[in-house]
Amino acid sequence: MIRTPPDPRAFMDDCGPFDLIGDIHGCFDELVSLLERLGYDRRDVHDWHHPRGRRLVFLGDLVDRGPDSPGVLRTVMSTVSGGRGHCVVGNHDDKFRRWLAGRDVKLTHGLPETVEQVQAEPTEFRRELLAFIDALPHHLILDQGRLIVAHAGVQADMHGEDSKRVRAFAMFGEVTGERDAHGLPIRRDWARNYGGDATVVHGHVAEPEVRERNNVICVDTGCVFGGHLTALRWPERERVQVPARQTYYHSPRWADDVADD
């Protein structure tokens, strides 16, 4: 059954405190290390609780490229279904959802790894995954409107809007329709003009360091490319990281960013 994703304002009264985690991309071992460093207790393989009631927020792109997307998905599903946190959908998650639904999608950009891993899982698990990803919001307003989370971000005039335009922006950011020298989409730096009062925390754009501009914070630090898996504590704004255990996937854009750093 296809469920309707929650309204972006559905959890506005949830004030955390939160630990917001950037793009995991199947890096399950690093996720475990990060949760331990954040002080979460492991009650089962995929069941984590914080002794002081902190809550997890996953910023999408749970799958692709890394070695254990099913492990990551089980942990996130347990967190969300148990009422211990939230997750927004990433562009990789959405493409994986379309594959699960039997759509004709190109097996590129790390999706073949996820498909291979999931095909080894029971059919029932795949049905659960489809229902779970179908129900993920494209962005959420939290902490009485002080915090906005989305995979790739949302402009100030989009907060709380549920439309195809906002969903596309939340998953992909502001794209030009052009490609760079590596054949990858060229994105505009939408944060340069952000003027909203709420803090927007997102991932999607892997960079060697956490980037903060105009009250917009990007916490994708390229774990799957050999960087770090990063969490942002809210409201403290403290950054917590663990290094990647290895480089799981090579990206020419990431290589250029690291070389320029």
ChimeraX commands (.cxc) that place a marker at each C-alpha (Angstrom):
marker #1 position 0.00,0.00,0.00 radius 0.5
marker #1 position 1.29,3.47,-0.90 radius 0.5
marker #1 position 1.04,5.82,2.04 radius 0.5
marker #1 position 0.89,9.61,1.94 radius 0.5
marker #1 position 4.07,11.22,3.33 radius 0.5
marker #1 position 3.51,13.35,6.43 radius 0.5
marker #1 position 2.95,17.07,6.17 radius 0.5
marker #1 position 6.24,18.96,6.64 radius 0.5
marker #1 position 4.71,20.60,9.73 radius 0.5
marker #1 position 3.57,17.34,11.32 radius 0.5
marker #1 position 6.40,17.25,13.86 radius 0.5
marker #1 position 6.88,20.97,14.47 radius 0.5
marker #1 position 6.30,20.49,18.21 radius 0.5
marker #1 position 9.17,17.98,18.45 radius 0.5
marker #1 position 11.94,20.05,20.03 radius 0.5
marker #1 position 14.53,17.29,20.37 radius 0.5
marker #1 position 17.29,17.63,21.32 radius 0.5
marker #1 position 18.44,16.11,18.04 radius 0.5
marker #1 position 21.44,14.50,16.44 radius 0.5
marker #1 position 21.22,15.16,12.68 radius 0.5
marker #1 position 23.22,12.72,10.56 radius 0.5
marker #1 position 24.37,13.40,7.00 radius 0.5
marker #1 position 24.48,11.07,4.00 radius 0.5
marker #1 position 25.30,7.51,5.14 radius 0.5
marker #1 position 25.26,5.78,1.73 radius 0.5
marker #1 position 25.38,2.25,3.11 radius 0.5
marker #1 position 28.28,2.87,5.54 radius 0.5
marker #1 position 26.76,0.86,8.38 radius 0.5
marker #1 position 29.95,0.33,10.41 radius 0.5
marker #1 position 30.60,4.07,10.45 radius 0.5
marker #1 position 27.00,4.70,11.50 radius 0.5
marker #1 position 27.47,2.33,14.45 radius 0.5
marker #1 position 30.69,4.13,15.43 radius 0.5
marker #1 position 29.00,7.53,15.20 radius 0.5
marker #1 position 26.00,6.46,17.30 radius 0.5
marker #1 position 28.36,5.12,19.95 radius 0.5
marker #1 position 30.32,8.37,19.95 radius 0.5
marker #1 position 27.07,10.32,20.29 radius 0.5
marker #1 position 26.27,8.34,23.43 radius 0.5
marker #1 position 23.53,6.04,22.17 radius 0.5
marker #1 position 23.01,2.63,23.80 radius 0.5
marker #1 position 22.60,-0.40,21.55 radius 0.5
marker #1 position 19.75,-2.62,22.73 radius 0.5
marker #1 position 19.75,-4.78,19.61 radius 0.5
marker #1 position 21.64,-4.86,16.31 radius 0.5
marker #1 position 19.54,-2.02,14.90 radius 0.5
marker #1 position 17.85,-0.67,18.04 radius 0.5
marker #1 position 19.49,2.43,19.56 radius 0.5
marker #1 position 18.32,4.63,22.44 radius 0.5
marker #1 position 19.88,7.68,24.05 radius 0.5
marker #1 position 19.94,7.72,27.88 radius 0.5
marker #1 position 19.01,11.42,27.91 radius 0.5
marker #1 position 16.29,11.15,25.31 radius 0.5
marker #1 position 18.12,12.66,22.35 radius 0.5
marker #1 position 16.51,11.94,18.99 radius 0.5
marker #1 position 18.01,11.06,15.64 radius 0.5
marker #1 position 17.28,12.84,12.36 radius 0.5
marker #1 position 18.59,11.22,9.18 radius 0.5
marker #1 position 19.06,13.55,6.23 radius 0.5
marker #1 position 18.55,11.04,3.42 radius 0.5
marker #1 position 20.71,9.11,0.97 radius 0.5
marker #1 position 20.77,6.09,3.23 radius 0.5
marker #1 position 21.61,3.77,0.34 radius 0.5
marker #1 position 23.98,3.22,-2.60 radius 0.5
marker #1 position 27.74,2.95,-3.02 radius 0.5
marker #1 position 28.52,1.63,0.47 radius 0.5
marker #1 position 28.84,-1.96,1.69 radius 0.5
marker #1 position 25.70,-2.42,3.82 radius 0.5
marker #1 position 22.63,-0.45,2.78 radius 0.5
marker #1 position 20.25,-3.05,4.35 radius 0.5
marker #1 position 21.94,-2.58,7.73 radius 0.5
marker #1 position 21.56,1.19,7.50 radius 0.5
marker #1 position 17.94,0.89,6.42 radius 0.5
marker #1 position 17.05,-1.46,9.26 radius 0.5
marker #1 position 18.57,0.94,11.80 radius 0.5
marker #1 position 16.74,3.96,10.40 radius 0.5
marker #1 position 13.45,2.07,10.10 radius 0.5
marker #1 position 13.75,0.92,13.72 radius 0.5
marker #1 position 14.42,4.48,14.84 radius 0.5
marker #1 position 11.49,6.01,12.97 radius 0.5
marker #1 position 8.97,3.24,13.72 radius 0.5
marker #1 position 9.98,3.34,17.38 radius 0.5
marker #1 position 9.28,7.07,17.59 radius 0.5
marker #1 position 12.89,7.89,18.41 radius 0.5
marker #1 position 13.58,10.13,15.45 radius 0.5
marker #1 position 12.87,11.17,11.88 radius 0.5
marker #1 position 14.17,10.73,8.35 radius 0.5
marker #1 position 13.74,12.70,5.13 radius 0.5
marker #1 position 14.03,11.17,1.69 radius 0.5
marker #1 position 17.16,11.61,-0.42 radius 0.5
marker #1 position 17.45,11.40,-4.19 radius 0.5
marker #1 position 19.24,8.04,-3.98 radius 0.5
marker #1 position 16.53,6.69,-1.67 radius 0.5
marker #1 position 13.83,7.81,-4.08 radius 0.5
marker #1 position 15.50,6.15,-7.07 radius 0.5
marker #1 position 15.86,2.96,-5.03 radius 0.5
marker #1 position 12.15,3.24,-4.16 radius 0.5
marker #1 position 11.30,3.34,-7.85 radius 0.5
marker #1 position 13.37,0.21,-8.43 radius 0.5
marker #1 position 11.57,-1.52,-5.57 radius 0.5
marker #1 position 8.25,-0.56,-7.17 radius 0.5
marker #1 position 9.30,-2.22,-10.43 radius 0.5
marker #1 position 9.94,1.00,-12.35 radius 0.5
marker #1 position 12.47,1.13,-15.18 radius 0.5
marker #1 position 15.46,2.93,-13.66 radius 0.5
marker #1 position 19.10,3.04,-14.71 radius 0.5
marker #1 position 21.37,1.08,-12.42 radius 0.5
marker #1 position 23.99,3.80,-11.98 radius 0.5
marker #1 position 25.66,5.92,-9.27 radius 0.5
marker #1 position 25.89,3.12,-6.74 radius 0.5
marker #1 position 22.40,1.66,-7.15 radius 0.5
marker #1 position 23.77,-1.68,-8.45 radius 0.5
marker #1 position 25.46,-2.26,-5.09 radius 0.5
marker #1 position 22.21,-1.63,-3.22 radius 0.5
marker #1 position 20.20,-3.86,-5.56 radius 0.5
marker #1 position 22.68,-6.70,-5.13 radius 0.5
marker #1 position 22.59,-6.37,-1.34 radius 0.5
marker #1 position 18.79,-6.20,-1.15 radius 0.5
marker #1 position 18.23,-9.09,-3.54 radius 0.5
marker #1 position 19.86,-11.29,-0.91 radius 0.5
marker #1 position 17.17,-10.23,1.59 radius 0.5
marker #1 position 13.69,-11.75,2.06 radius 0.5
marker #1 position 10.93,-10.50,-0.23 radius 0.5
marker #1 position 8.97,-9.25,2.80 radius 0.5
marker #1 position 11.85,-6.95,3.72 radius 0.5
marker #1 position 11.70,-5.40,0.26 radius 0.5
marker #1 position 7.98,-4.73,0.68 radius 0.5
marker #1 position 8.68,-3.09,4.03 radius 0.5
marker #1 position 11.37,-0.92,2.44 radius 0.5
marker #1 position 9.03,0.27,-0.29 radius 0.5
marker #1 position 6.34,1.24,2.23 radius 0.5
marker #1 position 8.91,2.96,4.45 radius 0.5
marker #1 position 10.50,5.08,1.71 radius 0.5
marker #1 position 7.08,5.92,0.25 radius 0.5
marker #1 position 6.15,7.44,3.60 radius 0.5
marker #1 position 9.26,9.61,4.04 radius 0.5
marker #1 position 8.74,13.40,3.92 radius 0.5
marker #1 position 10.79,15.58,1.60 radius 0.5
marker #1 position 11.43,18.09,4.38 radius 0.5
marker #1 position 10.43,18.65,7.98 radius 0.5
marker #1 position 9.94,21.65,10.23 radius 0.5
marker #1 position 11.11,20.91,13.78 radius 0.5
marker #1 position 11.68,22.70,17.10 radius 0.5
marker #1 position 8.77,25.14,16.74 radius 0.5
marker #1 position 10.00,26.28,13.35 radius 0.5
marker #1 position 13.58,26.98,14.39 radius 0.5
marker #1 position 14.97,24.00,12.47 radius 0.5
marker #1 position 14.29,22.83,8.90 radius 0.5
marker #1 position 15.73,19.55,7.61 radius 0.5
marker #1 position 15.85,18.37,4.00 radius 0.5
marker #1 position 18.21,16.20,2.02 radius 0.5
marker #1 position 19.42,18.94,-0.34 radius 0.5
marker #1 position 17.82,21.95,1.38 radius 0.5
marker #1 position 14.83,24.24,0.93 radius 0.5
marker #1 position 14.57,27.95,0.29 radius 0.5
marker #1 position 12.83,30.17,2.84 radius 0.5
marker #1 position 9.65,30.53,0.76 radius 0.5
marker #1 position 9.32,26.74,0.53 radius 0.5
marker #1 position 9.15,25.93,4.24 radius 0.5
marker #1 position 6.05,23.88,4.93 radius 0.5
marker #1 position 4.97,23.72,1.29 radius 0.5
marker #1 position 4.08,20.29,-0.07 radius 0.5
marker #1 position 4.40,20.39,-3.85 radius 0.5
marker #1 position 6.33,18.78,-6.70 radius 0.5
marker #1 position 8.50,21.91,-6.92 radius 0.5
marker #1 position 9.52,21.73,-3.28 radius 0.5
marker #1 position 9.96,17.96,-3.33 radius 0.5
marker #1 position 12.36,18.24,-6.28 radius 0.5
marker #1 position 14.34,21.03,-4.63 radius 0.5
marker #1 position 14.47,19.17,-1.31 radius 0.5
marker #1 position 15.94,16.09,-2.99 radius 0.5
marker #1 position 18.19,17.64,-5.65 radius 0.5
marker #1 position 18.82,21.26,-4.68 radius 0.5
marker #1 position 18.98,23.98,-7.30 radius 0.5
marker #1 position 20.31,22.44,-10.51 radius 0.5
marker #1 position 21.11,24.22,-13.76 radius 0.5
marker #1 position 20.36,21.36,-16.14 radius 0.5
marker #1 position 24.00,21.39,-17.24 radius 0.5
marker #1 position 26.80,18.91,-16.58 radius 0.5
marker #1 position 30.36,19.45,-15.41 radius 0.5
marker #1 position 33.53,18.02,-16.95 radius 0.5
marker #1 position 32.86,14.72,-15.16 radius 0.5
marker #1 position 29.32,14.47,-16.50 radius 0.5
marker #1 position 27.80,15.28,-13.10 radius 0.5
marker #1 position 24.93,17.78,-12.60 radius 0.5
marker #1 position 25.97,21.38,-11.95 radius 0.5
marker #1 position 24.27,22.79,-8.87 radius 0.5
marker #1 position 23.78,26.42,-7.90 radius 0.5
marker #1 position 24.83,27.48,-4.40 radius 0.5
marker #1 position 21.30,28.31,-3.27 radius 0.5
marker #1 position 22.44,29.01,0.29 radius 0.5
marker #1 position 24.21,32.17,-0.85 radius 0.5
marker #1 position 20.83,33.94,-1.03 radius 0.5
marker #1 position 19.10,32.27,1.91 radius 0.5
marker #1 position 17.52,34.81,4.22 radius 0.5
marker #1 position 15.19,32.75,6.42 radius 0.5
marker #1 position 15.12,32.92,10.21 radius 0.5
marker #1 position 15.03,29.12,10.57 radius 0.5
marker #1 position 18.26,27.14,10.38 radius 0.5
marker #1 position 18.30,24.71,7.45 radius 0.5
marker #1 position 20.40,21.56,7.87 radius 0.5
marker #1 position 20.95,19.34,4.83 radius 0.5
marker #1 position 23.32,16.94,3.11 radius 0.5
marker #1 position 23.55,15.94,-0.58 radius 0.5
marker #1 position 26.63,18.02,-1.48 radius 0.5
marker #1 position 29.68,16.11,-0.24 radius 0.5
marker #1 position 32.48,18.36,0.90 radius 0.5
marker #1 position 35.63,17.74,2.98 radius 0.5
marker #1 position 34.34,19.96,5.81 radius 0.5
marker #1 position 30.96,20.98,7.22 radius 0.5
marker #1 position 29.85,24.11,5.38 radius 0.5
marker #1 position 27.82,26.84,7.07 radius 0.5
marker #1 position 26.52,29.90,5.25 radius 0.5
marker #1 position 23.60,32.24,5.90 radius 0.5
marker #1 position 22.11,29.94,8.56 radius 0.5
marker #1 position 22.35,26.93,6.21 radius 0.5
marker #1 position 24.50,23.99,7.34 radius 0.5
marker #1 position 25.58,21.12,5.07 radius 0.5
marker #1 position 26.73,18.03,6.97 radius 0.5
marker #1 position 27.55,15.66,4.09 radius 0.5
marker #1 position 31.28,15.11,4.53 radius 0.5
marker #1 position 31.66,12.25,2.06 radius 0.5
marker #1 position 31.92,9.18,4.25 radius 0.5
marker #1 position 31.44,6.79,1.33 radius 0.5
marker #1 position 34.21,8.63,-0.57 radius 0.5
marker #1 position 36.69,8.15,2.27 radius 0.5
marker #1 position 35.79,11.29,4.23 radius 0.5
marker #1 position 33.79,11.36,7.47 radius 0.5
marker #1 position 30.29,10.60,8.70 radius 0.5
marker #1 position 29.07,13.71,10.47 radius 0.5
marker #1 position 26.35,14.51,12.99 radius 0.5
marker #1 position 25.22,17.96,14.07 radius 0.5
marker #1 position 23.89,18.21,17.59 radius 0.5
marker #1 position 20.87,20.49,17.91 radius 0.5
marker #1 position 20.39,22.96,19.51 radius 0.5
marker #1 position 24.06,22.88,20.56 radius 0.5
marker #1 position 25.32,23.08,16.95 radius 0.5
marker #1 position 28.21,20.86,17.98 radius 0.5
marker #1 position 29.73,18.74,15.22 radius 0.5
marker #1 position 30.60,15.09,15.87 radius 0.5
marker #1 position 32.43,12.99,13.27 radius 0.5
marker #1 position 33.91,9.58,12.68 radius 0.5
marker #1 position 36.32,8.80,9.81 radius 0.5
marker #1 position 35.45,6.42,7.02 radius 0.5
marker #1 position 37.06,3.02,7.43 radius 0.5
marker #1 position 38.01,3.07,3.77 radius 0.5
marker #1 position 37.12,4.61,0.43 radius 0.5
marker #1 position 34.12,2.63,-0.79 radius 0.5
marker #1 position 33.35,4.61,-3.93 radius 0.5
marker #1 position 35.47,6.93,-6.07 radius 0.5
marker #1 position 34.00,10.25,-7.20 radius 0.5
marker #1 position 35.97,12.59,-9.48 radius 0.5
marker #1 position 34.18,15.60,-8.01 radius 0.5
marker #1 position 35.13,14.56,-4.47 radius 0.5
marker #1 position 38.74,14.04,-5.57 radius 0.5
marker #1 position 38.80,17.56,-6.99 radius 0.5
marker #1 position 37.29,19.04,-3.80 radius 0.5
marker #1 position 39.83,17.29,-1.59 radius 0.5
marker #1 position 42.69,18.39,-3.83 radius 0.5
marker #1 position 41.48,21.99,-3.62 radius 0.5
marker #1 position 41.00,21.90,0.14 radius 0.5
marker link #1:1,2 radius 0.2
marker link #1:2,3 radius 0.2
marker link #1:3,4 radius 0.2
marker link #1:4,5 radius 0.2
marker link #1:5,6 radius 0.2
marker link #1:6,7 radius 0.2
marker link #1:7,8 radius 0.2
marker link #1:8,9 radius 0.2
marker link #1:9,10 radius 0.2
marker link #1:10,11 radius 0.2
marker link #1:11,12 radius 0.2
marker link #1:12,13 radius 0.2
marker link #1:13,14 radius 0.2
marker link #1:14,15 radius 0.2
marker link #1:15,16 radius 0.2
marker link #1:16,17 radius 0.2
marker link #1:17,18 radius 0.2
marker link #1:18,19 radius 0.2
marker link #1:19,20 radius 0.2
marker link #1:20,21 radius 0.2
marker link #1:21,22 radius 0.2
marker link #1:22,23 radius 0.2
marker link #1:23,24 radius 0.2
marker link #1:24,25 radius 0.2
marker link #1:25,26 radius 0.2
marker link #1:26,27 radius 0.2
marker link #1:27,28 radius 0.2
marker link #1:28,29 radius 0.2
marker link #1:29,30 radius 0.2
marker link #1:30,31 radius 0.2
marker link #1:31,32 radius 0.2
marker link #1:32,33 radius 0.2
marker link #1:33,34 radius 0.2
marker link #1:34,35 radius 0.2
marker link #1:35,36 radius 0.2
marker link #1:36,37 radius 0.2
marker link #1:37,38 radius 0.2
marker link #1:38,39 radius 0.2
marker link #1:39,40 radius 0.2
marker link #1:40,41 radius 0.2
marker link #1:41,42 radius 0.2
marker link #1:42,43 radius 0.2
marker link #1:43,44 radius 0.2
marker link #1:44,45 radius 0.2
marker link #1:45,46 radius 0.2
marker link #1:46,47 radius 0.2
marker link #1:47,48 radius 0.2
marker link #1:48,49 radius 0.2
marker link #1:49,50 radius 0.2
marker link #1:50,51 radius 0.2
marker link #1:51,52 radius 0.2
marker link #1:52,53 radius 0.2
marker link #1:53,54 radius 0.2
marker link #1:54,55 radius 0.2
marker link #1:55,56 radius 0.2
marker link #1:56,57 radius 0.2
marker link #1:57,58 radius 0.2
marker link #1:58,59 radius 0.2
marker link #1:59,60 radius 0.2
marker link #1:60,61 radius 0.2
marker link #1:61,62 radius 0.2
marker link #1:62,63 radius 0.2
marker link #1:63,64 radius 0.2
marker link #1:64,65 radius 0.2
marker link #1:65,66 radius 0.2
marker link #1:66,67 radius 0.2
marker link #1:67,68 radius 0.2
marker link #1:68,69 radius 0.2
marker link #1:69,70 radius 0.2
marker link #1:70,71 radius 0.2
marker link #1:71,72 radius 0.2
marker link #1:72,73 radius 0.2
marker link #1:73,74 radius 0.2
marker link #1:74,75 radius 0.2
marker link #1:75,76 radius 0.2
marker link #1:76,77 radius 0.2
marker link #1:77,78 radius 0.2
marker link #1:78,79 radius 0.2
marker link #1:79,80 radius 0.2
marker link #1:80,81 radius 0.2
marker link #1:81,82 radius 0.2
marker link #1:82,83 radius 0.2
marker link #1:83,84 radius 0.2
marker link #1:84,85 radius 0.2
marker link #1:85,86 radius 0.2
marker link #1:86,87 radius 0.2
marker link #1:87,88 radius 0.2
marker link #1:88,89 radius 0.2
marker link #1:89,90 radius 0.2
marker link #1:90,91 radius 0.2
marker link #1:91,92 radius 0.2
marker link #1:92,93 radius 0.2
marker link #1:93,94 radius 0.2
marker link #1:94,95 radius 0.2
marker link #1:95,96 radius 0.2
marker link #1:96,97 radius 0.2
marker link #1:97,98 radius 0.2
marker link #1:98,99 radius 0.2
marker link #1:99,100 radius 0.2
marker link #1:100,101 radius 0.2
marker link #1:101,102 radius 0.2
marker link #1:102,103 radius 0.2
marker link #1:103,104 radius 0.2
marker link #1:104,105 radius 0.2
marker link #1:105,106 radius 0.2
marker link #1:106,107 radius 0.2
marker link #1:107,108 radius 0.2
marker link #1:108,109 radius 0.2
marker link #1:109,110 radius 0.2
marker link #1:110,111 radius 0.2
marker link #1:111,112 radius 0.2
marker link #1:112,113 radius 0.2
marker link #1:113,114 radius 0.2
marker link #1:114,115 radius 0.2
marker link #1:115,116 radius 0.2
marker link #1:116,117 radius 0.2
marker link #1:117,118 radius 0.2
marker link #1:118,119 radius 0.2
marker link #1:119,120 radius 0.2
marker link #1:120,121 radius 0.2
marker link #1:121,122 radius 0.2
marker link #1:122,123 radius 0.2
marker link #1:123,124 radius 0.2
marker link #1:124,125 radius 0.2
marker link #1:125,126 radius 0.2
marker link #1:126,127 radius 0.2
marker link #1:127,128 radius 0.2
marker link #1:128,129 radius 0.2
marker link #1:129,130 radius 0.2
marker link #1:130,131 radius 0.2
marker link #1:131,132 radius 0.2
marker link #1:132,133 radius 0.2
marker link #1:133,134 radius 0.2
marker link #1:134,135 radius 0.2
marker link #1:135,136 radius 0.2
marker link #1:136,137 radius 0.2
marker link #1:137,138 radius 0.2
marker link #1:138,139 radius 0.2
marker link #1:139,140 radius 0.2
marker link #1:140,141 radius 0.2
marker link #1:141,142 radius 0.2
marker link #1:142,143 radius 0.2
marker link #1:143,144 radius 0.2
marker link #1:144,145 radius 0.2
marker link #1:145,146 radius 0.2
marker link #1:146,147 radius 0.2
marker link #1:147,148 radius 0.2
marker link #1:148,149 radius 0.2
marker link #1:149,150 radius 0.2
marker link #1:150,151 radius 0.2
marker link #1:151,152 radius 0.2
marker link #1:152,153 radius 0.2
marker link #1:153,154 radius 0.2
marker link #1:154,155 radius 0.2
marker link #1:155,156 radius 0.2
marker link #1:156,157 radius 0.2
marker link #1:157,158 radius 0.2
marker link #1:158,159 radius 0.2
marker link #1:159,160 radius 0.2
marker link #1:160,161 radius 0.2
marker link #1:161,162 radius 0.2
marker link #1:162,163 radius 0.2
marker link #1:163,164 radius 0.2
marker link #1:164,165 radius 0.2
marker link #1:165,166 radius 0.2
marker link #1:166,167 radius 0.2
marker link #1:167,168 radius 0.2
marker link #1:168,169 radius 0.2
marker link #1:169,170 radius 0.2
marker link #1:170,171 radius 0.2
marker link #1:171,172 radius 0.2
marker link #1:172,173 radius 0.2
marker link #1:173,174 radius 0.2
marker link #1:174,175 radius 0.2
marker link #1:175,176 radius 0.2
marker link #1:176,177 radius 0.2
marker link #1:177,178 radius 0.2
marker link #1:178,179 radius 0.2
marker link #1:179,180 radius 0.2
marker link #1:180,181 radius 0.2
marker link #1:181,182 radius 0.2
marker link #1:182,183 radius 0.2
marker link #1:183,184 radius 0.2
marker link #1:184,185 radius 0.2
marker link #1:185,186 radius 0.2
marker link #1:186,187 radius 0.2
marker link #1:187,188 radius 0.2
marker link #1:188,189 radius 0.2
marker link #1:189,190 radius 0.2
marker link #1:190,191 radius 0.2
marker link #1:191,192 radius 0.2
marker link #1:192,193 radius 0.2
marker link #1:193,194 radius 0.2
marker link #1:194,195 radius 0.2
marker link #1:195,196 radius 0.2
marker link #1:196,197 radius 0.2
marker link #1:197,198 radius 0.2
marker link #1:198,199 radius 0.2
marker link #1:199,200 radius 0.2
marker link #1:200,201 radius 0.2
marker link #1:201,202 radius 0.2
marker link #1:202,203 radius 0.2
marker link #1:203,204 radius 0.2
marker link #1:204,205 radius 0.2
marker link #1:205,206 radius 0.2
marker link #1:206,207 radius 0.2
marker link #1:207,208 radius 0.2
marker link #1:208,209 radius 0.2
marker link #1:209,210 radius 0.2
marker link #1:210,211 radius 0.2
marker link #1:211,212 radius 0.2
marker link #1:212,213 radius 0.2
marker link #1:213,214 radius 0.2
marker link #1:214,215 radius 0.2
marker link #1:215,216 radius 0.2
marker link #1:216,217 radius 0.2
marker link #1:217,218 radius 0.2
marker link #1:218,219 radius 0.2
marker link #1:219,220 radius 0.2
marker link #1:220,221 radius 0.2
marker link #1:221,222 radius 0.2
marker link #1:222,223 radius 0.2
marker link #1:223,224 radius 0.2
marker link #1:224,225 radius 0.2
marker link #1:225,226 radius 0.2
marker link #1:226,227 radius 0.2
marker link #1:227,228 radius 0.2
marker link #1:228,229 radius 0.2
marker link #1:229,230 radius 0.2
marker link #1:230,231 radius 0.2
marker link #1:231,232 radius 0.2
marker link #1:232,233 radius 0.2
marker link #1:233,234 radius 0.2
marker link #1:234,235 radius 0.2
marker link #1:235,236 radius 0.2
marker link #1:236,237 radius 0.2
marker link #1:237,238 radius 0.2
marker link #1:238,239 radius 0.2
marker link #1:239,240 radius 0.2
marker link #1:240,241 radius 0.2
marker link #1:241,242 radius 0.2
marker link #1:242,243 radius 0.2
marker link #1:243,244 radius 0.2
marker link #1:244,245 radius 0.2
marker link #1:245,246 radius 0.2
marker link #1:246,247 radius 0.2
marker link #1:247,248 radius 0.2
marker link #1:248,249 radius 0.2
marker link #1:249,250 radius 0.2
marker link #1:250,251 radius 0.2
marker link #1:251,252 radius 0.2
marker link #1:252,253 radius 0.2
marker link #1:253,254 radius 0.2
marker link #1:254,255 radius 0.2
marker link #1:255,256 radius 0.2
marker link #1:256,257 radius 0.2
marker link #1:257,258 radius 0.2
marker link #1:258,259 radius 0.2
marker link #1:259,260 radius 0.2
marker link #1:260,261 radius 0.2
view
